[in-house]
Amino acid sequence: MSTDDSGSTSPFARRGFIAAAVVVGVIAALGIFVLVMNLVSPPTSAPPTDSPTSTPPVSAADASVCGLEAFETESSLTQAPDVEWELVGTIAAPTDPAVGPGTVDDGFRSCFAHTAEGALYAAVNFLATGTDAMLSQRLLELVAEGPGKDALEQLLSQSPDGVTSSYRAQVAGYKIGQYDGTNATIDLVLNYSDGRLVSVPLRLVWEDGDWKAVFDDTGQMPLAPAELQNLGGYTPWGGA
């Protein structure tokens, strides 16, 4: 085993640092305060899987809040979308007239198509929105209603200016973990500025005519990020 340049001899200590740095980087992008003690466990060797949930049938009448027409109950996304990319904060985010964002209000991007591709765009735009100091205070508008949103709001109130991090990341790939028209799990791969690849799975739900991010009852992401060795199993995709 090679010696860590930092002098640490414990692989768990090193992995704990990686996990902390990774999650702090993501959470900093979202402007969310996270206790370091929640980050000390080593990352898994593969991203967590997400089992389908039982949901009622989705009706096409559950229309997009901004009138986007596309609708599907099963993912039809078979290859990386060919789209335009726009820098939002520090992250390049996808944009397409038919997929979203269908609404841009002083730079705040919302309303994505009722499809797996729309959920994918919503996930990237959600992360990107948090990296823009002018937009991050509106991030709660992109979060699903419930205890998770309430807890997240409480966390944000404790750290109104968010947290800072020297880590920067861009989307490098994705995987659709689950999609049924109501729920979606979008597993994004972020390529961090220090060269690490990290799986960041986001859960989304179709609510009030748009995709909203789901947080658990403690106000944190339900699925933990995990370090990857490569893009195996993911579709390469990104704008930077």
C-alpha positions as CSV (number, residue, x, y, z in Angstrom):
1,M,0.0,0.0,0.0
2,S,1.4,3.4,-0.8
3,T,1.9,6.0,1.9
4,D,-0.5,8.9,2.0
5,D,1.4,12.1,1.4
6,S,-0.4,13.7,4.3
7,G,1.3,11.2,6.6
8,S,-2.0,9.5,7.7
9,T,-1.6,5.7,8.0
10,S,-5.3,5.0,8.4
11,P,-7.2,4.3,5.2
12,F,-10.4,5.0,7.2
13,A,-9.1,8.4,8.2
14,R,-8.3,9.2,4.6
15,R,-11.6,7.9,3.4
16,G,-13.4,9.9,6.1
17,F,-11.7,13.0,4.8
18,I,-12.7,12.2,1.3
19,A,-16.3,11.7,2.3
20,A,-16.3,14.9,4.2
21,A,-14.7,16.9,1.4
22,V,-17.1,15.4,-1.1
23,V,-20.2,16.0,0.8
24,V,-19.1,19.4,2.0
25,G,-18.5,20.3,-1.6
26,V,-21.9,19.3,-2.6
27,I,-23.6,20.8,0.4
28,A,-21.7,24.0,0.0
29,A,-23.1,24.2,-3.4
30,L,-26.6,23.9,-2.0
31,G,-25.8,26.4,0.8
32,I,-26.7,23.7,3.5
33,F,-24.9,23.3,6.8
34,V,-23.8,19.7,7.6
35,L,-22.2,18.5,10.8
36,V,-18.8,16.9,10.3
37,M,-19.7,14.0,12.5
38,N,-22.2,12.9,10.0
39,L,-19.5,12.5,7.4
40,V,-16.9,10.4,9.0
41,S,-18.0,7.0,7.8
42,P,-16.0,5.7,4.8
43,P,-17.7,6.0,1.4
44,T,-19.0,2.8,-0.2
45,S,-17.2,1.3,-3.2
46,A,-20.3,1.8,-5.4
47,P,-23.2,4.2,-5.3
48,P,-26.3,3.2,-3.3
49,T,-29.1,1.5,-5.1
50,D,-32.6,2.7,-4.9
51,S,-35.5,0.3,-4.8
52,P,-38.7,1.3,-6.6
53,T,-41.6,2.6,-4.5
54,S,-45.3,1.8,-5.0
55,T,-47.0,4.8,-6.5
56,P,-50.4,5.4,-8.0
57,P,-50.7,5.8,-11.8
58,V,-49.6,9.1,-13.2
59,S,-52.0,11.0,-15.4
60,A,-50.9,13.1,-18.3
61,A,-53.4,15.6,-17.0
62,D,-50.9,16.4,-14.2
63,A,-49.5,19.1,-16.5
64,S,-46.3,21.0,-16.4
65,V,-46.7,24.3,-14.5
66,C,-45.2,26.2,-17.5
67,G,-46.9,24.2,-20.3
68,L,-44.2,21.8,-21.4
69,E,-46.0,19.0,-23.2
70,A,-43.7,16.0,-22.9
71,F,-44.9,13.2,-20.6
72,E,-43.9,9.6,-19.9
73,T,-44.3,7.0,-17.1
74,E,-41.2,5.0,-18.1
75,S,-37.8,6.4,-19.0
76,S,-37.2,6.7,-22.8
77,L,-33.7,8.2,-22.3
78,T,-31.4,5.8,-24.0
79,Q,-28.4,8.1,-24.8
80,A,-26.9,11.3,-23.6
81,P,-29.0,14.3,-24.6
82,D,-27.5,16.7,-27.1
83,V,-28.2,20.1,-25.5
84,E,-26.9,23.6,-24.9
85,W,-25.2,24.2,-21.6
86,E,-25.3,27.4,-19.6
87,L,-23.1,28.3,-16.6
88,V,-25.2,28.7,-13.5
89,G,-23.1,29.8,-10.6
90,T,-20.0,27.5,-11.0
91,I,-21.8,24.5,-12.7
92,A,-22.7,24.1,-16.4
93,A,-26.4,23.2,-16.5
94,P,-28.4,21.9,-19.5
95,T,-31.1,23.8,-21.2
96,D,-33.6,22.8,-24.0
97,P,-36.8,24.6,-25.0
98,A,-38.8,21.4,-24.9
99,V,-37.3,20.0,-21.7
100,G,-36.5,23.0,-19.5
101,P,-36.0,25.1,-17.8
102,G,-39.3,26.5,-19.0
103,T,-39.2,29.4,-16.6
104,V,-36.2,31.6,-15.9
105,D,-36.9,34.4,-13.4
106,D,-33.9,36.7,-12.9
107,G,-31.7,33.7,-13.4
108,F,-33.7,31.4,-11.2
109,R,-34.5,28.3,-13.3
110,S,-37.5,26.0,-12.8
111,C,-40.1,24.0,-14.7
112,F,-38.8,20.8,-16.4
113,A,-40.6,18.3,-18.6
114,H,-42.6,15.5,-17.1
115,T,-40.0,12.9,-18.4
116,A,-36.9,11.2,-17.3
117,E,-34.9,13.7,-19.3
118,G,-36.7,16.5,-17.6
119,A,-35.9,15.0,-14.2
120,L,-32.2,14.8,-15.2
121,Y,-32.1,18.4,-16.2
122,A,-33.9,19.4,-13.0
123,A,-31.3,17.5,-10.9
124,V,-28.4,19.3,-12.5
125,N,-30.0,22.7,-12.4
126,F,-30.8,22.1,-8.7
127,L,-27.2,21.6,-7.8
128,A,-26.1,24.5,-10.1
129,T,-28.6,26.9,-8.6
130,G,-27.0,26.5,-5.2
131,T,-23.6,27.6,-6.5
132,D,-25.0,31.1,-7.4
133,A,-25.0,33.3,-4.3
134,M,-27.8,35.4,-5.9
135,L,-30.0,32.4,-6.4
136,S,-29.3,30.0,-3.5
137,Q,-31.7,31.8,-1.1
138,R,-34.5,30.6,-3.4
139,L,-33.4,27.0,-3.3
140,L,-36.2,25.9,-1.0
141,E,-38.6,26.6,-3.9
142,L,-37.1,23.6,-5.6
143,V,-37.6,21.3,-2.7
144,A,-40.6,19.0,-2.2
145,E,-43.1,19.8,0.6
146,G,-42.9,17.8,3.8
147,P,-40.8,17.3,6.9
148,G,-37.6,17.2,4.9
149,K,-38.2,20.7,3.6
150,D,-39.1,22.0,7.0
151,A,-35.9,20.5,8.5
152,L,-33.9,21.9,5.6
153,E,-35.3,25.3,6.2
154,Q,-34.3,25.1,9.8
155,L,-30.7,24.1,8.8
156,L,-30.5,27.0,6.4
157,S,-31.7,29.4,9.1
158,Q,-28.8,28.3,11.3
159,S,-26.4,29.2,8.5
160,P,-27.9,31.9,6.4
161,D,-24.7,32.6,4.5
162,G,-24.2,28.9,3.8
163,V,-20.7,27.4,4.0
164,T,-17.7,27.9,1.7
165,S,-15.5,25.3,0.1
166,S,-12.5,25.4,-2.2
167,Y,-13.9,22.4,-4.1
168,R,-15.5,22.9,-7.5
169,A,-17.2,20.3,-9.7
170,Q,-18.8,19.7,-13.0
171,V,-21.2,17.1,-14.2
172,A,-19.4,14.2,-15.9
173,G,-22.1,11.6,-16.3
174,Y,-25.4,10.2,-15.1
175,K,-27.6,7.2,-14.5
176,I,-31.3,7.0,-14.1
177,G,-31.8,4.9,-11.0
178,Q,-35.6,5.0,-10.9
179,Y,-38.3,6.6,-12.9
180,D,-42.1,6.0,-12.9
181,G,-43.5,9.5,-13.7
182,T,-44.0,10.4,-10.1
183,N,-40.6,9.6,-8.5
184,A,-37.2,9.7,-10.1
185,T,-33.7,8.9,-8.8
186,I,-31.0,10.7,-10.8
187,D,-27.5,9.6,-10.0
188,L,-25.1,12.3,-11.2
189,V,-21.4,11.9,-11.4
190,L,-19.5,15.0,-10.5
191,N,-15.9,15.6,-11.6
192,Y,-14.2,17.5,-8.7
193,S,-11.4,20.0,-9.2
194,D,-9.0,17.7,-7.4
195,G,-9.7,14.9,-10.0
196,R,-12.1,12.8,-7.9
197,L,-15.2,11.3,-9.5
198,V,-18.2,11.3,-7.1
199,S,-21.7,9.8,-7.4
200,V,-24.3,12.2,-6.1
201,P,-27.8,10.5,-6.3
202,L,-30.8,12.9,-6.0
203,R,-34.3,11.8,-5.4
204,L,-37.0,13.9,-7.1
205,V,-40.8,13.9,-7.0
206,W,-43.3,15.4,-9.4
207,E,-45.1,18.0,-7.4
208,D,-47.2,21.0,-8.5
209,G,-46.3,20.6,-12.1
210,D,-42.5,20.4,-11.7
211,W,-39.7,18.2,-10.4
212,K,-38.8,18.9,-6.8
213,A,-35.8,17.6,-4.8
214,V,-36.6,15.3,-1.9
215,F,-34.8,15.6,1.5
216,D,-35.1,13.3,4.5
217,D,-36.6,14.2,7.8
218,T,-33.3,15.6,9.0
219,G,-33.0,18.0,6.1
220,Q,-30.3,16.1,4.2
221,M,-30.1,14.2,1.0
222,P,-31.6,10.6,1.4
223,L,-28.8,8.9,-0.6
224,A,-25.2,9.6,0.3
225,P,-22.5,10.5,-2.2
226,A,-19.9,7.9,-3.0
227,E,-16.5,8.1,-4.5
228,L,-16.1,6.3,-7.9
229,Q,-13.0,5.0,-9.7
230,N,-14.4,5.6,-13.2
231,L,-17.6,6.2,-15.2
232,G,-18.3,2.5,-15.6
233,G,-22.1,1.9,-15.6
234,Y,-22.8,5.6,-16.2
235,T,-23.5,7.6,-19.4
236,P,-20.8,10.2,-20.0
237,W,-22.4,13.6,-20.2
238,G,-21.5,17.2,-19.3
239,G,-21.0,20.7,-20.5
240,A,-17.6,21.5,-19.1
